[in-house]
């Protein structure tokens, strides 16, 4: 037999000892047998905000929170670590304090889209 239990539990992110985790799982399992699917009821009866069973590193993990969960990190923006658009939406000014150079008219001629 392994000296590491297959049942684990955390309380507000801190791991519980194997004995505490086993006791919590026993009480949780008993409650779930009597009240199928009522995780919120088990949490409420025991003074927790939430109880969530999951699986991590080959062990059943019971995640218990006594306070509201910390806010989730915002989803990463498309494009990775590139900075977002600049306020004002304009082009950046040239470095060195000079004025931006005027745009030349050397591109393609503008097509007149009006019907004749």
C-alpha positions as CSV (number, residue, x, y, z in Angstrom):
1,X,0.0,0.0,0.0
2,X,1.2,3.5,-0.8
3,X,2.1,5.9,2.1
4,X,0.3,8.6,0.1
5,X,-3.5,8.7,0.3
6,X,-5.6,8.8,-2.9
7,X,-7.8,11.4,-1.2
8,X,-6.7,15.0,-0.7
9,X,-8.4,18.2,0.3
10,X,-7.6,21.9,0.5
11,X,-9.1,24.6,2.7
12,X,-8.8,28.0,1.1
13,X,-5.9,26.8,-0.9
14,X,-4.0,25.2,2.0
15,X,-3.6,21.4,1.9
16,X,-5.1,19.4,4.7
17,X,-3.3,16.5,6.3
18,X,-4.2,13.0,5.0
19,X,-6.3,12.3,8.1
20,X,-8.2,15.6,7.9
21,X,-8.7,15.1,4.2
22,X,-10.0,11.5,4.7
23,X,-12.4,12.7,7.4
24,X,-13.7,15.5,5.2
25,X,-14.2,13.1,2.3
26,X,-16.0,10.7,4.5
27,X,-18.5,13.4,5.7
28,X,-18.8,14.7,2.2
29,X,-19.5,11.3,0.7
30,X,-22.1,10.5,3.5
31,X,-23.9,13.8,2.7
32,X,-23.9,13.2,-1.0
33,X,-25.3,9.7,-0.6
34,X,-28.2,11.1,1.4
35,X,-28.6,14.3,-0.6
36,X,-27.6,13.5,-4.2
37,X,-25.9,16.4,-6.0
38,X,-26.3,18.8,-3.0
39,X,-22.7,20.1,-2.7
40,X,-24.0,23.6,-1.8
41,X,-26.0,22.0,1.1
42,X,-22.9,20.3,2.5
43,X,-20.9,23.5,2.2
44,X,-23.7,25.5,4.0
45,X,-24.1,22.9,6.8
46,X,-20.3,23.0,7.5
47,X,-19.9,26.8,7.3
48,X,-18.1,26.8,3.9
49,X,-18.9,29.0,0.9
50,X,-18.2,26.2,-1.6
51,X,-17.1,22.6,-1.9
52,X,-15.9,21.2,-5.2
53,X,-14.6,17.7,-5.9
54,X,-12.0,17.4,-8.6
55,X,-9.1,15.2,-9.6
56,X,-5.4,16.4,-9.5
57,X,-2.1,14.5,-9.7
58,X,-3.7,11.1,-9.5
59,X,-5.7,11.9,-6.4
60,X,-9.3,12.9,-5.7
61,X,-9.2,16.5,-4.4
62,X,-11.9,18.2,-2.4
63,X,-11.5,22.0,-2.8
64,X,-13.2,23.8,0.1
65,X,-13.5,27.6,0.4
66,X,-14.6,29.5,3.5
67,X,-14.5,32.8,1.7
68,X,-15.4,34.0,-1.7
69,X,-13.0,32.7,-4.3
70,X,-10.5,35.3,-5.5
71,X,-11.5,36.9,-8.8
72,X,-10.3,35.0,-11.9
73,X,-7.5,36.6,-13.9
74,X,-8.7,38.2,-17.1
75,X,-8.5,36.1,-20.2
76,X,-5.3,36.8,-22.2
77,X,-5.8,39.2,-25.0
78,X,-5.3,37.9,-28.6
79,X,-1.8,38.7,-29.8
80,X,0.0,37.7,-26.6
81,X,2.0,40.3,-24.7
82,X,1.7,43.1,-27.3
83,X,0.4,46.4,-25.8
84,X,-3.1,47.4,-26.5
85,X,-4.1,50.4,-28.7
86,X,-3.0,53.8,-27.6
87,X,-5.5,56.2,-26.2
88,X,-6.7,58.5,-28.9
89,X,-6.2,55.9,-31.5
90,X,-3.6,58.0,-33.4
91,X,-0.2,57.1,-34.7
92,X,2.7,57.5,-32.3
93,X,4.6,60.7,-32.7
94,X,8.2,60.4,-33.9
95,X,10.9,60.1,-31.3
96,X,13.2,63.0,-30.7
97,X,10.4,65.6,-30.3
98,X,10.1,66.4,-34.0
99,X,6.8,67.0,-35.9
100,X,5.3,64.2,-37.8
101,X,6.2,64.4,-41.5
102,X,3.2,65.1,-43.8
103,X,2.0,62.2,-45.9
104,X,3.0,62.4,-49.5
105,X,0.5,61.8,-52.3
106,X,2.7,59.2,-54.0
107,X,0.3,56.3,-53.6
108,X,-2.3,54.9,-55.9
109,X,-4.9,57.5,-57.1
110,X,-8.2,57.4,-55.3
111,X,-10.9,55.8,-57.4
112,X,-14.1,57.7,-57.8
113,X,-16.8,55.3,-56.7
114,X,-19.7,57.4,-57.9
115,X,-21.6,56.0,-60.8
116,X,-21.5,58.0,-64.0
